[in-house]
Every structure is written in structure tokens, then in C-alpha cells.
Amino acid sequence: MIEITPAILPESYRELVDKLDIAAGHARAVQVDICDGGYVPSRTWPYLKGPNAEDMIFEEIKSQEQALPHWDIVDFEFDLMVRDAHAKIPDFIAVGASRIVVHQASMMRASSRASCATTADSLTIWAPLTSSWASPFCRPTTPKP
């Protein structure tokens, strides 16, 4: 059976909620594309410009005062298209990621941590139930032959 994972490029927290409402019950996992305006030119939630309530929502989810919508029935994959992705991985583990995708070029400053991203264009981090991560949880993603 082929599994299709819908991707969401949320321009706001409200859009994320609306699209998760649609996907919940139909997809086991959802990929949320995260852009900070540094690694790629666009920005998505939670990296929108200016102080606003949406930034506080991310902090509340990160501190587990609030949860991502449908967290109990949806696995969250975050594609971190952000500068210095290695520094942001713990934040997305804290918000409930079951899988994190980073791009090799965004890991260049990660020094020794970049060692698990050698030849692949992107790296998948299988998040353990802890905020620490190490190479046993890293596997380069490569297309299947």
C-alpha cells in the first residue's frame, strides 16, 4: 500500500489548524514545511515577521502548555528549511515531531553533527522521546531504486 503524506506550508497558525482539520482522519502523518526566510526566501509559521500572538502559540506548544491540533491521531513530520537547522531540532522535538527533515546545506555549520549528512540532499532525524539527538537517530534520505 502506498502512503500519501500531505504537506502543509502554513502562512499562519490558523491556516495550519484549518489544514490539519482537513487531513486528520484521512492521513496518518502530515509534513509541515517550516521556512525562516534565511535558508529559503519565504517565511512560514512560526517564523513570521514581527511580534504577534502566533509566536506565543509556538512557545506554548514548545513548553507543552498547549498541543498541536490533532496530536493524538496525526504524526508530525517537520521539514526544516531554516538556517542552522541543527539548533532548531530540539524545539521541533519538543512540539511533538515524530520525524524531522533537514537539508544538508542548512547543516553546514553543525560541524560534527553534520557528519550524518554526507551525501544526501536531505537528512531525516527520527526523533526519540527526548530533546537530545545523536547520530543513531540520523539517516540520510535517499530515493529507493
C-alpha positions in Angstrom: 0.0 0.0 0.0 1.2 3.5 -0.8 1.0 6.0 1.9 0.5 9.6 0.9 1.7 12.3 3.3 0.1 15.7 2.8 2.4 18.7 3.1 1.3 22.0 4.7 3.2 25.3 4.1 1.5 27.3 6.8 1.3 31.0 6.3 -0.3 31.3 9.7 -1.1 29.2 12.7 -4.8 29.5 11.7 -4.0 28.0 8.3 -2.1 25.2 10.0 -5.1 24.4 12.1 -7.5 24.6 9.2 -5.5 22.2 7.0 -4.9 19.8 9.9 -8.6 19.7 10.4 -8.9 18.5 6.8 -6.1 16.0 7.0 -6.9 14.5 10.4 -8.7 11.2 10.0 -7.5 10.8 6.4 -3.8 10.8 6.7 -1.7 9.1 9.4 1.1 11.7 9.0 1.4 15.3 7.9 4.5 17.1 6.8 4.7 20.7 7.9 7.2 22.8 5.9 9.0 25.3 8.1 10.7 28.3 6.5 12.6 31.1 8.3 13.3 33.5 5.5 17.0 32.8 5.8 17.7 29.4 4.2 14.8 30.0 1.7 13.3 33.4 1.0 9.8 32.7 2.2 8.6 32.5 5.8 6.0 30.3 7.4 4.6 29.9 10.8 6.3 30.1 13.4 8.9 32.3 11.7 6.6 35.2 10.6 8.0 38.7 10.9 7.1 40.8 13.8 5.8 40.0 17.3 2.4 38.5 17.2 0.2 36.0 19.1 1.2 33.2 16.7 4.8 33.4 18.0 3.4 32.9 21.5 1.4 29.9 20.4 4.6 28.2 19.2 6.2 28.9 22.6 3.2 27.5 24.4 3.3 24.3 22.3 7.1 24.0 22.8 6.7 24.3 26.5 3.7 21.9 26.4 1.2 24.3 27.8 -0.7 23.7 24.6 -0.6 20.9 22.0 -0.6 20.8 18.2 -4.0 20.2 16.8 -4.8 16.5 16.4 -1.6 15.5 18.0 -3.3 12.3 19.2 -4.1 11.0 15.7 -1.5 12.6 13.4 2.2 12.0 13.3 4.0 15.3 12.6 6.9 15.5 10.2 8.7 18.9 10.1 10.8 19.8 7.0 13.1 22.5 8.4 14.1 24.8 5.6 15.8 27.1 8.1 19.3 28.4 8.8 21.3 26.4 11.3 18.6 23.7 11.4 20.7 21.7 14.0 20.0 24.4 16.6 16.2 24.3 16.0 15.8 20.5 16.1 15.2 20.4 19.9 12.4 22.9 19.5 10.6 20.7 17.0 11.1 17.6 19.0 9.5 19.5 21.9 6.5 20.4 19.9 5.9 16.7 19.0 7.8 15.8 15.9 7.9 12.1 15.1 10.2 12.9 12.1 12.3 15.8 11.2 13.8 16.5 7.7 16.7 18.9 7.4 18.7 19.9 4.3 22.4 19.2 4.1 23.2 22.9 3.3 21.4 24.0 6.3 23.5 21.8 8.5 26.9 23.0 7.2 27.5 25.0 10.4 26.6 22.0 12.6 30.3 20.8 12.5 30.4 17.3 14.0 26.7 16.9 13.9 26.7 17.3 10.1 28.7 14.0 9.8 25.5 12.1 9.5 24.6 14.2 6.4 27.3 13.2 4.0 26.0 12.6 0.5 22.2 13.0 0.7 20.4 16.2 -0.2 18.4 16.0 3.0 18.6 14.2 6.3 15.8 12.6 8.2 16.0 12.6 12.0 13.9 10.0 13.7 13.0 11.8 16.9 13.3 9.9 20.2 11.2 10.9 23.1 13.9 13.2 24.4 15.2 16.6 23.4 18.7 15.3 22.8 19.6 13.7 19.5 22.7 12.0 18.1 23.8 10.1 15.0 22.0 6.8 15.8 18.8 8.7 15.1 20.0 10.2 11.8 19.7 8.5 8.5 20.3 10.2 5.1 17.2 10.1 3.0 17.9 8.6 -0.4 15.4 7.6 -3.1 14.7 3.9 -3.3 15.9 2.3 -6.5 
